[in-house]
């Protein structure tokens, strides 16, 4: 995920190039899904990601 997004214009990368707005909420969901796809197994599960916009404002995505 880092290599894909690092030093790139997020608005030009799928899925943010048209189908999804790169808001903090959507970035949190994207990070969770992409990281979970790589690390989830029978012992580990990514269930929550929090993206901080400022020191006092964050968006969280959590699977139920």
MIBAMI-15445 format. One record per atom (N, C-alpha, C, O): z, x, y. Coordinates in pm, whole numbers, plus 50000, padded with zeros to 5 digits. Atoms other than C-alpha are relative to their C-alpha. Example, Ala and Ser with C-alpha at 12.3 -4.5 7.8 and 13.67 -1.06 7.14 Angstrom:
<recs>
500005008949881
507805123049550
500005009050120
500665019450118
499944991849881
507145136749894
500734992350109
500904997450220
</recs>
This chain:
<recs>
500005008449882
500005000050000
500005008850124
499265006150219
499934991149883
500885028050241
498655006850022
498155007050134
501294993149984
497665047150173
498924990650051
498064994750128
501015009749959
495605015750223
500124996550148
499114994750216
499785004749863
497175006550559
500245011250103
500045009150222
499594989349910
498245040150707
498865004650092
497785008150046
500924995549896
496465049051033
498674992249999
497604997750026
501185008550005
494045019950994
500234987750088
501384983950113
499925012549925
493284989151204
500164988749898
499204985349829
499715010150101
494914962050991
499054988150014
498694981949914
500915011349979
492654935551146
498635002049937
497874992549923
501304997250062
489664952550982
500085001049848
499065003149783
499814998450145
491134953550629
500264986749932
501024978549983
499685012150076
491074925850371
501465000449953
501925011249915
500415013749970
492854902050355
500184996250147
500034984650183
499705002849859
493654905250728
498774999650088
498884997150208
501244999849922
490024907350838
499414986250021
498324984950077
500535013449977
489584869850838
500844989149937
501114978950000
499305010750070
491524850250583
501504999650028
502144989450002
498564999749976
495044860850685
500315007450130
499835018550152
499554993949876
496594868151026
501075010549968
501975007749890
499014989750030
498574901251023
501324998250076
501805007550141
498685002449941
501784885251148
501065006949915
500785010849802
498924993750075
505114900051040
500294992149872
500564998049768
499755008450119
505594870650802
498945002549892
499275003949775
501074997650097
502214875950639
500015014249947
499695016449830
499884986350048
502704913550621
501105001349896
500945008249796
498914999650097
506024908450442
499544994349867
499835000049761
500515005950124
504334885650188
499005009449932
499065011449811
500994990750054
501454910150143
500685012049935
500345015749822
499284988450056
503814939750092
500684996449870
500615003949773
499305004150121
505864920649839
499024998549884
499255003949776
500975002350109
502854909849635
499355012949951
499215014949830
500664987550039
501164943949639
500965009549929
500615015449827
499034991050064
504304964049557
500444994249866
500575001649768
499595006450125
505394938949292
498955001949892
499285004049775
501084998250097
502014941949123
500075013849935
499715015449818
499924986350052
502624979349081
501305003149927
501305010949831
498714995750055
506334980748996
500724989649914
501604993249837
499295010150078
507404947648842
499805002349851
498695004949804
500044999550145
508264949548473
501214992549948
501824984950023
498895007650057
510954936348239
501375004450054
502364997550032
498734995149946
513664957148417
500065000050152
501155000350209
500064999149853
512524957648781
499164988750054
498094985750001
500795010449933
511394929549008
500255000750149
501395000050194
499915000849854
510664930749379
500114985250033
499244977349996
499815014349972
512014897849511
500084997050149
500014985450189
499885002549856
512384902749888
499485012050078
499735023550041
500464989649907
510684922250167
500314995350141
500084983750175
499705003149860
511804923450528
499215009650088
499265021850071
500794992249904
509494935250807
500644998450136
500794987350187
499365000249868
511154944651134
498955001450108
498145010750106
500894999449885
509234937351453
500645008050114
499965015550183
499204992849901
511964950651684
501355002949936
501574999849819
498654997250053
515574962151643
500764987349964
501684987849883
499245012350022
516724926051644
499174988449943
499684977249930
500875010850046
513784906051508
499265004349873
498575014449872
500634996850126
512584905651148
499444987549933
499884976349961
500555010850082
510504884450912
500245003949854
500025015449816
499694997550141
511504881250546
499174990849913
499024978949941
500675008050102
509474869850249
500765002149870
501025013549831
499204999350122
511374861749931
499434990449896
499124978949928
500435009050107
510244847849596
501204992149954
502334997049955
498905008650043
512304819049466
500295001349855
501194994749803
</recs>
